[in-house]
Amino acid sequence: MKKILIMSLMLVATASFSQTKEELKEQKAKKQAAADVLQKEADALQKQIDNFPGWKFGAFGTIGASFSQFDNWYGQGTPNNASGNINITVNPYAKLDTEKYFWYNTGNINLSWVKFDDKDDSTDDDSFREANDVFNVTSLFGYKIAKNLAASTLAEYRTTLINNFNDPGYLDVGVGVTWTPIPDLVVVVHPLNYNFVFAENDAIFQSSLGAKVVANYSRSFGKLGLNSNLSAFMSYEDSNLSNWTWINAVSYKLWKGIGLGFELGLRDNKQEAVNYAFKQWEKVVPSVDAQPDFNTVDNKIQVYTTFGLSYAF
């Protein structure tokens, strides 16, 4: 009789717990549905805020760092070493949009340092050395002549910061039109553009007149953010003086603006390829091979990738 009573009590307790759990799940589902409705309303209000005329400021990017140290770790080729990697990317913007005109200012900075110190080699370099070095700022002003079309002028400057600042440096200045077919896409076409090039080696780097095309797409899908920017210069004087850079960034928010970020940069610039080949040629005996030039150098696509923690504000 005692055993039957205990089993009955256990069955009742289990049934009560199960019923309470199901009720909690049902309540949670109702609360979640209500929260989803409120979130949609909040997103709609944020979209109206984003489309409201006036200045908008912000920035996003990635940051990553890793450090390691090994002592007497004989299973590897360098048992005593200290290594590290630091990477920072920043994409700030300041944009003004009014009924008659707009002014968009954007930037892209990508810097990284690497270190590998072999403690058993007193002659090696134990300091952090630069790896990535990208600096680009753009200012676009447009006067609206139609709903999605504006007469515009653009100034874009790009160089490196850590090493070889302004050697080379590029400054594009031009006029033309800007097309905004959708709020998230800006397409700039400037058939009259001058590409100023600043460099010590003026035998390779040359300024020229040409056309400038810039396309920027920036969009958020919930916690996922995308930004893609293509900047191309097409020289009227010589195709070897043309260049383009395409930078793509993806970020996913995890908590209060902090998340994961990935950035991919592509560039085609034959002047830089020839200049690099020339510097390598100078390190060896010059008489061994002919001096590299635009006809002999293989112009490979330049690529960089960055992955790490992202932030937005």
C-alpha positions as CSV (number, residue, x, y, z in Angstrom):
1,M,0.0,0.0,0.0
2,K,2.8,2.3,0.9
3,K,4.6,1.6,-2.5
4,I,1.3,2.3,-4.4
5,L,0.9,5.6,-2.6
6,I,4.5,6.7,-3.4
7,M,4.1,5.8,-7.1
8,S,0.8,7.7,-7.2
9,L,2.4,10.8,-5.8
10,M,5.3,10.5,-8.3
11,L,2.8,10.3,-11.2
12,V,0.9,13.3,-10.0
13,A,4.1,15.3,-9.5
14,T,5.3,14.3,-13.0
15,A,2.0,15.3,-14.6
16,S,2.0,18.6,-12.7
17,F,5.5,19.4,-13.8
18,S,4.8,18.4,-17.4
19,Q,1.7,20.5,-17.5
20,T,3.5,23.5,-16.0
21,K,6.3,23.1,-18.6
22,E,3.9,23.0,-21.5
23,E,2.2,26.1,-20.1
24,L,5.5,27.9,-19.9
25,K,6.3,27.0,-23.5
26,E,2.9,28.3,-24.6
27,Q,3.4,31.6,-22.7
28,K,6.9,31.9,-24.2
29,A,5.5,31.4,-27.7
30,K,2.9,34.2,-27.1
31,K,5.6,36.5,-25.7
32,Q,7.9,35.8,-28.6
33,A,5.2,36.5,-31.1
34,A,4.5,39.8,-29.5
35,A,8.2,40.6,-29.3
36,D,8.5,39.9,-33.1
37,V,5.7,42.3,-33.9
38,L,7.4,45.0,-31.7
39,Q,10.7,44.3,-33.4
40,K,9.2,44.7,-36.9
41,E,7.7,48.0,-35.8
42,A,11.1,49.1,-34.3
43,D,12.9,48.2,-37.5
44,A,10.3,50.2,-39.6
45,L,10.9,53.2,-37.3
46,Q,14.6,52.8,-37.7
47,K,14.3,52.8,-41.4
48,Q,12.4,56.0,-41.3
49,I,15.1,57.5,-39.1
50,D,17.8,56.3,-41.5
51,N,16.0,57.9,-44.5
52,F,15.4,61.2,-42.7
53,P,17.3,64.2,-44.2
54,G,20.4,65.4,-42.3
55,W,23.9,64.2,-41.2
56,K,24.5,60.6,-40.4
57,F,27.7,59.4,-38.7
58,G,29.0,56.0,-38.0
59,A,31.7,53.4,-38.4
60,F,32.2,49.7,-38.5
61,G,35.2,47.4,-38.8
62,T,37.1,44.4,-37.5
63,I,39.8,44.0,-34.8
64,G,41.8,40.9,-34.2
65,A,44.8,39.9,-32.2
66,S,46.7,36.8,-31.2
67,F,49.8,36.3,-29.1
68,S,51.7,33.1,-28.3
69,Q,54.9,32.0,-26.6
70,F,56.7,28.7,-26.6
71,D,59.6,27.6,-24.3
72,N,61.4,24.3,-24.9
73,W,58.6,23.0,-27.2
74,Y,60.9,20.6,-29.0
75,G,58.3,19.1,-31.2
76,Q,58.5,22.1,-33.5
77,G,61.3,23.5,-35.6
78,T,61.6,26.7,-33.4
79,P,61.2,25.5,-29.8
80,N,61.6,28.9,-28.2
81,N,59.7,31.7,-29.8
82,A,57.2,34.5,-29.2
83,S,54.8,35.5,-32.0
84,G,51.9,37.8,-32.4
85,N,49.4,39.3,-34.9
86,I,47.4,42.5,-34.6
87,N,44.9,43.7,-37.2
88,I,42.6,46.7,-37.2
89,T,40.1,47.8,-39.9
90,V,37.9,50.9,-39.7
91,N,35.3,52.1,-42.1
92,P,33.9,55.5,-40.9
93,Y,31.3,57.6,-42.7
94,A,29.7,61.0,-42.5
95,K,26.8,61.5,-44.9
96,L,24.5,64.5,-45.5
97,D,21.3,64.1,-47.6
98,T,18.9,67.0,-48.2
99,E,16.1,67.7,-50.7
100,K,18.4,69.4,-53.2
101,Y,21.9,68.0,-52.6
102,F,24.0,65.4,-50.8
103,W,27.5,65.1,-49.4
104,Y,28.9,61.6,-48.7
105,N,32.3,61.2,-47.0
106,T,33.7,57.7,-46.4
107,G,36.9,56.1,-45.4
108,N,38.7,52.7,-45.3
109,I,41.6,51.9,-43.1
110,N,43.2,48.5,-42.8
111,L,46.4,48.1,-40.7
112,S,48.1,45.0,-39.3
113,W,51.3,44.0,-37.7
114,V,53.0,40.6,-37.3
115,K,55.8,39.4,-35.1
116,F,57.9,36.2,-35.0
117,D,60.8,36.2,-32.5
118,D,63.1,33.2,-32.5
119,K,64.7,33.4,-29.0
120,D,67.5,31.2,-30.1
121,D,68.5,33.5,-32.9
122,S,69.9,36.8,-31.6
123,T,70.1,38.3,-35.1
124,D,66.4,38.0,-36.1
125,D,63.9,40.8,-35.9
126,D,61.9,40.6,-32.7
127,S,59.7,43.6,-33.3
128,F,56.2,43.9,-34.9
129,R,56.4,44.6,-38.6
130,E,53.6,46.0,-40.8
131,A,51.6,43.5,-42.9
132,N,48.5,45.3,-44.1
133,D,48.6,49.0,-44.9
134,V,45.6,50.5,-46.6
135,F,44.2,54.1,-46.3
136,N,41.4,55.5,-48.5
137,V,39.2,58.5,-48.1
138,T,36.4,59.7,-50.5
139,S,34.3,62.8,-50.6
140,L,31.3,63.0,-53.0
141,F,29.1,66.1,-53.5
142,G,26.1,66.0,-55.7
143,Y,23.3,68.5,-56.7
144,K,20.1,66.6,-57.5
145,I,18.8,67.2,-61.0
146,A,16.2,64.4,-61.0
147,K,14.8,61.9,-58.5
148,N,17.7,59.4,-58.8
149,L,20.2,61.5,-60.7
150,A,22.6,64.3,-59.6
151,A,25.5,66.3,-61.1
152,S,28.4,65.5,-58.9
153,T,32.1,66.1,-58.1
154,L,34.4,63.5,-56.4
155,A,37.7,63.7,-54.6
156,E,39.4,60.4,-53.6
157,Y,42.8,59.9,-51.9
158,R,44.5,56.6,-51.2
159,T,47.9,55.7,-50.0
160,T,49.6,53.8,-47.1
161,L,50.1,55.0,-43.5
162,I,52.7,52.8,-41.8
163,N,55.2,52.6,-44.5
164,N,55.9,54.6,-47.7
165,F,53.3,57.3,-46.9
166,N,52.3,59.1,-50.2
167,D,54.9,57.0,-52.1
168,P,52.8,56.2,-54.0
169,G,49.8,58.3,-53.3
170,Y,46.8,58.8,-55.6
171,L,44.4,61.7,-55.7
172,D,41.4,61.5,-58.1
173,V,39.4,64.7,-58.8
174,G,36.6,64.8,-61.3
175,V,33.1,65.7,-62.3
176,G,30.1,63.9,-63.8
177,V,26.9,62.3,-62.6
178,T,25.8,60.2,-59.7
179,W,23.0,57.6,-60.0
180,T,21.1,56.3,-56.9
181,P,18.6,53.7,-58.2
182,I,17.9,52.4,-54.7
183,P,18.7,53.9,-51.3
184,D,21.5,51.4,-50.6
185,L,23.3,51.8,-54.0
186,V,25.4,54.8,-55.2
187,V,26.9,54.7,-58.6
188,V,29.3,57.5,-59.7
189,V,30.3,58.0,-63.3
190,H,32.8,60.8,-64.0
191,P,34.0,61.0,-67.6
192,L,36.2,63.9,-66.7
193,N,38.7,62.9,-64.0
194,Y,42.4,63.6,-63.3
195,N,44.4,61.0,-61.5
196,F,47.3,62.7,-59.6
197,V,50.0,60.2,-58.7
198,F,52.7,61.1,-56.1
199,A,55.8,59.0,-55.9
200,E,59.6,59.2,-55.9
201,N,59.9,57.0,-58.9
202,D,58.3,59.2,-61.5
203,A,59.6,57.0,-64.4
204,I,57.0,54.4,-63.4
205,F,54.2,56.4,-61.7
206,Q,52.6,58.9,-63.9
207,S,49.5,61.2,-63.6
208,S,46.9,61.1,-66.3
209,L,43.5,62.1,-67.5
210,G,40.7,59.5,-67.6
211,A,37.3,58.4,-66.4
212,K,36.3,57.5,-62.8
213,V,33.7,55.0,-61.8
214,V,32.7,54.3,-58.2
215,A,30.0,52.0,-57.0
216,N,29.0,51.5,-53.3
217,Y,26.4,49.1,-51.9
218,S,25.6,49.2,-48.2
219,R,22.8,47.2,-46.6
220,S,21.7,45.6,-43.4
221,F,19.7,42.5,-43.1
222,G,18.8,42.2,-39.4
223,K,22.1,41.4,-37.6
224,L,24.0,41.0,-40.9
225,G,25.7,44.0,-42.5
226,L,27.2,44.2,-46.0
227,N,29.3,46.9,-47.6
228,S,30.9,46.7,-51.0
229,N,32.9,49.5,-52.7
230,L,34.4,49.5,-56.2
231,S,36.6,52.3,-57.3
232,A,38.1,52.3,-60.8
233,F,40.1,54.7,-62.9
234,M,40.4,54.2,-66.7
235,S,43.2,56.3,-68.2
236,Y,42.6,57.9,-71.6
237,E,46.4,58.1,-72.2
238,D,47.6,54.5,-71.4
239,S,45.9,51.4,-70.1
240,N,49.0,50.7,-68.0
241,L,48.0,53.8,-65.9
242,S,44.5,52.4,-65.1
243,N,43.7,50.8,-61.8
244,W,40.8,49.5,-59.7
245,T,40.2,48.6,-56.0
246,W,37.2,46.5,-54.8
247,I,36.7,46.1,-51.0
248,N,34.0,44.0,-49.5
249,A,33.1,43.8,-45.8
250,V,30.6,41.6,-44.0
251,S,29.7,41.8,-40.3
252,Y,27.3,39.9,-38.0
253,K,26.3,41.4,-34.7
254,L,26.4,39.2,-31.7
255,W,26.0,41.6,-28.7
256,K,25.6,45.4,-28.5
257,G,27.4,46.2,-31.8
258,I,30.1,43.5,-31.2
259,G,30.2,40.6,-33.6
260,L,32.2,38.8,-36.3
261,G,33.6,40.6,-39.3
262,F,35.3,39.6,-42.6
263,E,36.9,41.9,-45.2
264,L,38.2,41.0,-48.6
265,G,40.1,43.5,-50.7
266,L,41.1,43.2,-54.4
267,R,43.2,45.5,-56.4
268,D,44.7,45.8,-59.9
269,N,47.4,48.4,-60.4
270,K,50.2,47.7,-62.9
271,Q,52.2,50.8,-61.9
272,E,52.6,49.2,-58.4
273,A,53.4,45.8,-59.8
274,V,56.2,47.3,-62.0
275,N,57.5,49.4,-59.1
276,Y,57.7,46.3,-56.8
277,A,59.5,44.3,-59.5
278,F,61.9,47.2,-59.9
279,K,62.8,47.3,-56.2
280,Q,63.4,43.6,-56.2
281,W,65.6,43.9,-59.3
282,E,67.7,46.6,-57.5
283,K,68.5,44.2,-54.7
284,V,70.4,41.9,-57.1
285,V,73.2,42.6,-59.5
286,P,71.5,44.9,-62.1
287,S,73.5,43.5,-65.0
288,V,72.1,39.9,-64.5
289,D,68.6,40.6,-66.0
290,A,67.1,43.4,-67.9
291,Q,65.4,46.2,-65.9
292,P,61.7,45.3,-65.5
293,D,59.1,47.5,-67.3
294,F,55.4,47.5,-68.3
295,N,56.0,45.0,-71.1
296,T,57.8,42.3,-69.0
297,V,56.1,42.4,-65.5
298,D,53.2,40.1,-64.8
299,N,50.5,42.2,-63.2
300,K,48.8,39.9,-60.7
301,I,45.6,40.7,-58.8
302,Q,46.5,42.0,-55.3
303,V,44.4,40.4,-52.5
304,Y,44.0,40.8,-48.7
305,T,41.6,39.2,-46.3
306,T,40.8,40.0,-42.7
307,F,38.7,38.1,-40.2
308,G,38.1,38.9,-36.5
309,L,35.8,40.6,-34.0
310,S,33.7,43.4,-35.6
311,Y,32.3,46.5,-34.0
312,A,29.8,49.1,-35.1
313,F,28.7,52.5,-33.7
